[in-house]
Amino acid sequence: MLATAAGILAVSGIAGGLAALLVLAERIIRNYGECEILINGERTLTAQGGQSLLETLSQQKIFIPSACGGRGTCAYCKLKVLDGGGPLLPTEEPYLDAAERAAGVRLSCQVKVRGPLRIEIPEHLFRVREFAATCASIRDLTHDIKEFRFALRDPARIEYTPGQYLQLFTPSYDGNEEVYRAYSMSSDPADREHVELVIRLVPGGICTTWCFEHLQEGDHVTFNGPYGDFRLSKTEAPMIFVAGGSGMAPIKCILHQMQNEGIAREATYFFGANRADELFYLDEMAAFEKALPGFRFVPVVAHPEAGGAWQGETGLVTDAARRNLPDLAGHEGYLCGSPGLIQAAVRVLTDLGMPEDKIYYDTFG
C-alpha cells in the first residue's frame, strides 16, 4: 500500500511539474512584446502580442462579432488580414471560400498577434458599443431557461434592429477564463433603456453557468453590440417562423416590432419543445395573436406525457410545420435554434417551395 501511495504521489508530482513547465513555456512563447496593428490604412494601435486578434481588438474596445465566443466555429469574426497574419490555418479553411482567401479574409479568433499586422475592418463595426448595465430581474421560464432583464447604465439607451444579438461578458470565476457569449435580444424594441435575454443552461457552459448560478439581481454586467443581420424584411410576403428553446428570443423581439409598427403581414410561428412543461411565453403569444390579426402561434411538443393534458401538435417542430403548411412559394422563413433545427427547417421550407434565399437565420453553432 505504501509503495502504491508513493507511486501515486510521484506520478502526481511529475504531472504537476510538467503542468508548471507548460504554463511557464506558454508565457515565454507568448511574450511577443508590443505589436503595431494598422487598421484600414489610417489608424494604428499598439497592443501586447500573444493573444488572438479577436481578443486583442476587444481589449482595445474594437468589437468583432463572435457568436461562438472565439472557438472558431461560427465564422462571424471574419476580417481582412493584409499582412502579418501568418499562413491560413486548417481551423479556418472550412469557413472561407476561394474569393475570401484571395482577398485575405481570416477568422480573427484564429489569427495570433505575433508581430506587426495590417488589417481591414468593416466600418459599421466601429459603431458597436460597450454597455454597462444592472441585472434588474431574473425569471424562470422552464427548468433550464431563464429570462434576464438588464437596465442600461452607460450608455443609458441602446439602438438596435429587432433580431440582432449582443455579446455578454462573463468574468472569471471558479478557475474559468473570461469569455463573451452571443445572445439574441428578446426585448420590446420600443424600450430603449432595457435589454432582455432568454438564456438556456448549457451543462458545463461557462457563460450560462455563471448566469444561472452566480448572477444575481442588482449585479452589474457588461455587454457589447448590437450585431447581426437577422431582421424582418421590408416586403409584404407572408412569413413562417420556426424556433425552439431559447430560439424564441429574436422571434419575440420581431413580434414586438410588428405590434409597435402595425405590421399586418400574415405570419405563422411553429415553436418546439421536448415536453409540454418546456413551453413558455404562452400568454405573451396569445396576446400577440389578439394584437396581430394575421399571426398564428403553433406550439409543438415532441414527447407529450402519456395520458397527459396536451392536445396540440406533437413530434418534431419541423414535421409539424410540414404537415400544416401549404405551398410556400412567395413566403419568407425566419428561423432560430440549434444548427440541427435550422438545417431541418431549411429542408422542409425549401421542399414546400420556399426559395432558399428567402430563409433568414443567424447560426450560433
C-alpha positions as CSV (number, residue, x, y, z in Angstrom):
1,M,0.0,0.0,0.0
2,L,2.8,2.4,0.9
3,A,4.5,1.6,-2.4
4,T,1.3,2.3,-4.3
5,A,0.8,5.6,-2.4
6,A,4.4,6.6,-3.1
7,G,3.9,5.8,-6.8
8,I,0.7,7.9,-7.0
9,L,2.5,10.8,-5.3
10,A,5.4,10.5,-7.7
11,V,3.2,10.5,-10.7
12,S,1.2,13.4,-9.3
13,G,4.4,15.3,-8.7
14,I,5.7,14.7,-12.2
15,A,2.3,15.7,-13.7
16,G,2.3,18.9,-11.6
17,G,5.8,19.7,-12.6
18,L,5.0,19.2,-16.3
19,A,1.9,21.4,-15.9
20,A,4.0,24.2,-14.3
21,L,6.6,23.9,-17.1
22,L,3.9,24.1,-19.8
23,V,2.5,27.3,-18.1
24,L,6.0,28.8,-18.0
25,A,6.7,27.8,-21.6
26,E,3.4,29.3,-22.7
27,R,4.2,32.6,-21.1
28,I,7.6,32.7,-22.7
29,I,6.4,31.6,-26.1
30,R,3.5,34.1,-26.0
31,N,5.8,37.0,-25.0
32,Y,5.9,38.8,-28.3
33,G,6.3,42.2,-26.9
34,E,4.3,45.2,-28.2
35,C,2.9,44.8,-31.7
36,E,1.5,47.5,-34.0
37,I,-1.7,46.9,-35.8
38,L,-2.6,49.2,-38.7
39,I,-6.4,49.3,-39.3
40,N,-7.9,50.4,-42.6
41,G,-4.7,52.1,-43.5
42,E,-5.3,55.1,-41.2
43,R,-5.4,54.0,-37.6
44,T,-2.6,52.4,-35.7
45,L,-2.8,50.8,-32.3
46,T,-0.2,49.2,-30.1
47,A,-1.0,46.0,-28.2
48,Q,0.8,43.3,-26.3
49,G,1.4,40.3,-28.6
50,G,0.4,36.7,-27.9
51,Q,-3.3,36.7,-27.9
52,S,-5.7,36.2,-30.8
53,L,-6.5,39.2,-33.0
54,L,-10.1,38.9,-31.8
55,E,-9.1,39.2,-28.1
56,T,-6.6,42.0,-28.8
57,L,-9.1,44.2,-30.7
58,S,-11.7,43.6,-27.9
59,Q,-9.2,44.9,-25.3
60,Q,-8.9,48.0,-27.5
61,K,-12.7,48.4,-27.5
62,I,-13.0,47.3,-31.1
63,F,-15.6,44.6,-31.0
64,I,-15.8,42.0,-33.7
65,P,-18.8,39.7,-33.7
66,S,-18.2,36.2,-32.4
67,A,-21.3,34.1,-31.7
68,C,-19.2,31.1,-30.6
69,G,-17.0,33.1,-28.2
70,G,-13.8,32.8,-30.2
71,R,-13.8,29.0,-30.6
72,G,-13.6,29.1,-34.4
73,T,-17.0,27.5,-35.1
74,C,-19.3,30.4,-36.1
75,A,-17.1,32.3,-38.7
76,Y,-18.7,35.6,-37.7
77,C,-15.4,37.2,-36.8
78,K,-14.1,37.5,-40.3
79,L,-12.0,40.4,-41.3
80,K,-9.2,41.1,-43.8
81,V,-5.6,40.5,-42.7
82,L,-3.5,42.0,-45.4
83,D,-0.1,41.5,-43.9
84,G,1.4,39.7,-40.8
85,G,-1.2,37.1,-40.1
86,G,0.8,34.0,-41.0
87,P,-0.5,31.1,-43.0
88,L,-4.1,30.1,-43.2
89,L,-4.9,27.5,-40.5
90,P,-6.8,24.3,-41.0
91,T,-9.4,25.5,-38.5
92,E,-10.2,28.4,-40.9
93,E,-10.3,26.6,-44.2
94,P,-13.9,25.2,-44.0
95,Y,-15.3,28.7,-43.4
96,L,-13.5,30.6,-46.3
97,D,-14.3,30.3,-50.0
98,A,-11.8,30.9,-52.7
99,A,-12.7,34.6,-53.1
100,E,-12.3,35.3,-49.4
101,R,-9.0,33.6,-49.3
102,A,-7.7,35.6,-52.2
103,A,-8.9,38.8,-50.5
104,G,-7.0,37.9,-47.3
105,V,-10.1,37.2,-45.2
106,R,-9.4,35.4,-42.0
107,L,-11.1,34.3,-38.8
108,S,-9.8,36.9,-36.3
109,C,-10.2,34.4,-33.4
110,Q,-7.6,32.1,-35.1
111,V,-5.0,34.7,-36.0
112,K,-2.4,35.2,-33.3
113,V,-0.8,38.7,-32.8
114,R,2.9,37.9,-33.0
115,G,4.2,41.0,-34.8
116,P,3.1,43.9,-37.0
117,L,-0.3,43.5,-38.6
118,R,-2.2,45.3,-41.4
119,I,-5.9,44.6,-41.3
120,E,-9.2,45.9,-42.6
121,I,-12.4,46.1,-40.5
122,P,-15.9,46.9,-41.9
123,E,-16.7,50.5,-40.9
124,H,-20.1,49.6,-39.3
125,L,-18.3,47.6,-36.6
126,F,-16.8,50.8,-35.3
127,R,-20.4,51.8,-34.3
128,V,-20.6,48.8,-31.9
129,R,-20.7,50.0,-28.3
130,E,-19.9,48.6,-24.9
131,F,-22.7,48.9,-22.4
132,A,-22.7,48.8,-18.6
133,A,-26.0,47.6,-17.2
134,T,-27.6,46.3,-14.0
135,C,-29.4,43.0,-13.7
136,A,-33.0,44.2,-13.0
137,S,-34.8,40.9,-12.9
138,I,-34.3,37.1,-13.4
139,R,-37.4,35.0,-14.2
140,D,-37.6,31.2,-14.5
141,L,-39.3,30.3,-17.8
142,T,-38.7,26.5,-17.7
143,H,-36.4,24.2,-15.7
144,D,-33.4,25.2,-17.8
145,I,-34.4,28.5,-19.4
146,K,-34.4,31.9,-17.7
147,E,-35.3,35.4,-18.7
148,F,-32.7,38.1,-17.7
149,R,-33.7,41.7,-17.9
150,F,-30.9,44.4,-17.7
151,A,-31.3,48.1,-17.1
152,L,-28.8,50.1,-19.0
153,R,-26.5,52.5,-17.1
154,D,-23.8,53.7,-19.6
155,P,-24.8,54.5,-22.2
156,A,-28.4,54.6,-20.9
157,R,-30.1,53.8,-24.2
158,I,-29.5,51.3,-27.0
159,E,-30.5,51.4,-30.6
160,Y,-30.8,48.1,-32.4
161,T,-32.8,46.3,-35.1
162,P,-35.1,43.6,-33.8
163,G,-33.5,40.2,-34.5
164,Q,-30.0,41.4,-33.6
165,Y,-27.8,40.0,-30.8
166,L,-25.3,41.1,-28.2
167,Q,-22.2,39.6,-26.6
168,L,-22.5,39.2,-22.9
169,F,-19.2,39.4,-20.9
170,T,-18.7,36.6,-18.3
171,P,-16.0,37.5,-15.7
172,S,-13.5,34.9,-14.5
173,Y,-15.0,32.5,-11.8
174,D,-14.1,29.1,-10.3
175,G,-10.9,29.0,-12.4
176,N,-12.7,29.7,-15.7
177,E,-11.4,32.2,-18.1
178,E,-13.2,35.5,-19.0
179,V,-15.4,34.9,-22.1
180,Y,-18.0,36.6,-24.3
181,R,-21.1,34.7,-25.5
182,A,-23.7,35.8,-28.0
183,Y,-27.4,36.0,-27.1
184,S,-30.3,37.4,-29.2
185,M,-32.4,40.1,-27.7
186,S,-36.0,39.3,-26.8
187,S,-36.9,42.8,-25.6
188,D,-39.6,45.1,-26.8
189,P,-37.5,47.3,-29.0
190,A,-39.7,50.3,-28.0
191,D,-38.0,50.2,-24.6
192,R,-34.5,51.5,-25.3
193,E,-33.4,51.6,-21.7
194,H,-33.6,47.8,-21.1
195,V,-32.4,44.7,-22.7
196,E,-34.0,41.3,-22.2
197,L,-32.2,37.9,-22.9
198,V,-33.6,34.4,-22.9
199,I,-30.8,32.0,-21.9
200,R,-30.8,28.3,-21.8
201,L,-28.5,26.5,-19.4
202,V,-25.8,24.5,-21.3
203,P,-24.2,21.9,-19.0
204,G,-20.7,22.9,-18.4
205,G,-21.2,26.2,-20.3
206,I,-19.0,28.9,-18.8
207,C,-21.4,31.8,-19.5
208,T,-24.7,30.0,-18.9
209,T,-23.5,28.5,-15.6
210,W,-22.4,32.0,-14.5
211,C,-25.8,33.4,-15.4
212,F,-27.7,30.6,-13.7
213,E,-25.5,30.1,-10.6
214,H,-23.7,33.3,-9.9
215,L,-25.5,36.3,-11.5
216,Q,-28.0,38.0,-9.1
217,E,-30.5,40.8,-9.4
218,G,-28.7,44.0,-8.7
219,D,-25.3,42.8,-10.1
220,H,-23.5,44.9,-12.7
221,V,-22.9,43.4,-16.1
222,T,-21.1,44.4,-19.3
223,F,-22.0,43.5,-22.9
224,N,-21.3,44.9,-26.4
225,G,-23.3,45.1,-29.6
226,P,-25.6,45.1,-31.4
227,Y,-24.6,42.6,-34.1
228,G,-26.2,40.5,-36.8
229,D,-28.2,40.8,-40.0
230,F,-31.2,38.7,-38.8
231,R,-34.2,41.1,-39.2
232,L,-37.6,41.5,-40.7
233,S,-37.6,42.2,-44.4
234,K,-39.3,45.2,-45.9
235,T,-41.6,43.1,-48.1
236,E,-45.3,42.2,-47.6
237,A,-44.6,38.5,-48.1
238,P,-46.3,36.1,-45.6
239,M,-43.9,34.6,-43.1
240,I,-43.1,31.3,-41.4
241,F,-41.3,31.5,-38.1
242,V,-39.7,28.3,-36.7
243,A,-37.8,28.2,-33.4
244,G,-37.1,26.0,-30.4
245,G,-36.0,26.7,-26.8
246,S,-34.1,29.9,-26.3
247,G,-34.5,30.5,-30.1
248,M,-37.7,32.2,-29.0
249,A,-35.8,35.4,-28.3
250,P,-35.3,37.1,-31.6
251,I,-38.8,36.0,-32.9
252,K,-40.4,37.5,-29.8
253,C,-38.5,40.8,-30.4
254,I,-39.7,40.8,-34.0
255,L,-43.3,40.2,-32.9
256,H,-43.0,43.3,-30.6
257,Q,-41.8,45.2,-33.6
258,M,-44.7,44.1,-35.7
259,Q,-47.2,45.2,-33.0
260,N,-45.4,48.5,-32.4
261,E,-45.3,49.4,-36.1
262,G,-48.7,48.0,-37.1
263,I,-47.2,45.4,-39.5
264,A,-50.1,43.3,-40.6
265,R,-48.3,40.6,-42.6
266,E,-49.5,37.1,-42.4
267,A,-47.2,35.1,-40.0
268,T,-47.3,31.5,-38.6
269,Y,-45.0,30.6,-35.8
270,F,-44.1,27.0,-35.1
271,F,-42.3,26.7,-31.7
272,G,-41.0,23.4,-30.5
273,A,-40.3,21.9,-27.0
274,N,-39.5,18.4,-25.8
275,R,-42.3,18.4,-23.2
276,A,-45.4,20.4,-22.5
277,D,-43.9,21.9,-19.4
278,E,-41.0,23.3,-21.5
279,L,-43.3,25.6,-23.4
280,F,-43.2,29.2,-22.3
281,Y,-44.4,32.7,-23.1
282,L,-47.8,31.2,-24.0
283,D,-49.7,34.2,-22.5
284,E,-47.4,36.5,-24.5
285,M,-48.0,34.6,-27.7
286,A,-51.8,34.7,-27.1
287,A,-51.6,38.4,-26.7
288,F,-49.7,38.7,-30.0
289,E,-52.4,36.7,-31.7
290,K,-55.0,39.2,-30.4
291,A,-52.9,42.2,-31.4
292,L,-51.8,40.9,-34.8
293,P,-54.8,39.6,-36.9
294,G,-52.5,37.8,-39.3
295,F,-50.5,36.0,-36.7
296,R,-50.9,32.4,-35.5
297,F,-48.8,30.6,-32.9
298,V,-48.4,26.8,-33.1
299,P,-46.7,25.2,-30.1
300,V,-45.4,21.7,-30.8
301,V,-44.5,19.1,-28.1
302,A,-42.1,16.4,-29.2
303,H,-42.7,14.0,-26.4
304,P,-46.1,14.5,-24.7
305,E,-46.7,12.7,-21.5
306,A,-48.9,9.6,-21.9
307,G,-52.3,10.3,-20.7
308,G,-51.4,14.0,-20.2
309,A,-53.5,17.0,-21.0
310,W,-51.6,18.1,-24.1
311,Q,-53.9,18.2,-27.1
312,G,-51.8,20.2,-29.5
313,E,-49.3,19.4,-32.2
314,T,-46.8,16.6,-31.4
315,G,-43.5,15.3,-32.8
316,L,-40.6,17.4,-34.2
317,V,-41.4,21.0,-34.8
318,T,-40.2,20.7,-38.4
319,D,-42.5,17.8,-39.0
320,A,-45.4,19.7,-37.6
321,A,-44.6,22.6,-40.0
322,R,-44.5,20.2,-43.0
323,R,-47.9,18.7,-42.0
324,N,-49.6,22.1,-41.6
325,L,-48.1,24.3,-44.3
326,P,-49.3,24.8,-47.9
327,D,-47.1,25.6,-50.9
328,L,-44.7,28.2,-49.7
329,A,-43.8,29.9,-53.0
330,G,-43.8,33.6,-52.2
331,H,-43.3,33.1,-48.5
332,E,-40.3,34.1,-46.3
333,G,-38.8,32.0,-43.5
334,Y,-37.3,33.2,-40.2
335,L,-35.5,30.5,-38.1
336,C,-33.7,30.4,-34.7
337,G,-32.5,27.4,-32.8
338,S,-29.8,24.7,-32.9
339,P,-27.9,24.0,-36.1
340,G,-29.8,20.8,-36.4
341,L,-33.1,22.5,-36.2
342,I,-32.0,25.2,-38.7
343,Q,-30.9,22.5,-41.2
344,A,-34.1,20.5,-40.8
345,A,-36.3,23.6,-41.2
346,V,-34.5,24.8,-44.3
347,R,-35.1,21.3,-45.9
348,V,-38.8,21.4,-45.0
349,L,-39.4,25.0,-46.2
350,T,-37.5,24.5,-49.5
351,D,-39.3,21.2,-50.1
352,L,-42.6,23.2,-49.8
353,G,-41.4,25.7,-52.4
354,M,-39.8,28.5,-50.4
355,P,-36.7,29.9,-52.2
356,E,-33.6,29.3,-50.0
357,D,-32.6,33.0,-50.4
358,K,-35.8,33.9,-48.6
359,I,-34.9,31.9,-45.5
360,Y,-33.2,34.0,-42.8
361,Y,-31.3,33.0,-39.7
362,D,-28.2,33.5,-37.6
363,T,-26.2,30.4,-36.8
364,F,-25.0,30.2,-33.2
365,G,-23.1,26.9,-33.8
